[in-house]
Amino acid sequence: MIIILGPTASGKTRIAALTAQITGGEIISADSRQVYRGMNLGTGKDIDDYTVDGIQIPFHLIDIADAGSRYNIFDYHRDFEKARSLIVRKKKSVIVCGGSGMYLETALGLYSLLESPLDEAFRKEAAEMSDADLTALLNSISKLHNTTDTTDRERTIRAIEISRAQKGSDDEAAFRKKLANANNNLIFGIEFDRDETRRRISSRLKERIENGMLNEVEELLNNGIAADDLIYYGLEYRYITLFITGKITQEEMFRQLETAIHQFAKRQMTWFRRMEKRGLEIKWLNGMNAPEMNAELIVKMLNLLEK
């Protein structure tokens, strides 16, 4: 497989589509929110980026769940394996593209999936804990969790339950074996310096608001999606819902959302660097290159390995 990862607003979707065009491949999304129908601008689906020279590149695991539902990592593991098998049967290359940590880990076979029931005793304890305490607890248990987990209290609690179930399921030798298998794939990261990342995030946020992101959230609410369900998805859906329901002003919405996305991108990069420290081999590409150039670099590396 070819894995193309990067923080939000890094342009990885376009690079994946261009790579797929050259290799005749298909793309599997590794994004925890793009699975939901009707949540387009807020999740940054950038569907137009999948069209190259007038032809839409096939993609999978986007728009497969109803807005308001709670798609989880077990659902993703099942659906990823189905999509991967389908592409392989067609004798096409598999290109995984995304920035959701746990989803990428699952695609690479690094994350052990055990059923994780609700822990009512822990939930009573959690009710007395601050958001900061819950985030610290999650980080102390597991270094491999979806970075969007900490944007919402309920998601953090659920992530702790899952991490507790996973903890101890693999010893170090088993993990090293999985890591070796993961490194048989070509893994590319798209990076910018911090200032450029911040500039791109702010510019993209303004553009999506101008293109109707507030209307998108309002339409979801009008279609019967509960405000709490949208807040659960975090980031854009959290802050825009709070604005629409009168909890914060529009100025507060933009300022708090912009800050939250900057923090989110920083956590994504921290997660990728941490995985490198554990042994995952990520080949970093300069995001300032034209997307076509980065796609060509990826294909060149693929061709060298196949010789």
Buried (B, 14 or more C-beta within 10 A) or exposed (E): BBBBBBBBBBBBBBBBBBBBBBBEBBBBBBBBBBBBEBBBBBBBBBEEBBEBEEEEBBBBBBBBBEBBEEBBBBBBBEBBEEBBEBBEEEEBBBBBBBBBBBBBBBBBBBBBBEEBEEBEEBBEEBEEBEEEEBBEBBEEBBBBBBBBBBBBBBBBBBBBBBBBBBEEEBEEEEBEEBBEEBBEBBBBBBBBEEEBBBEBBBEBBEEBBEEEBBEBBBEBBEEEBEBEBBBBBBBBBBBBBBBBEEEBEEEEBBEBBBEBBBBBBBBBBEBBEEBEEEEBEBEEBEBEBEBEBBBBBBBEBBEEEEE
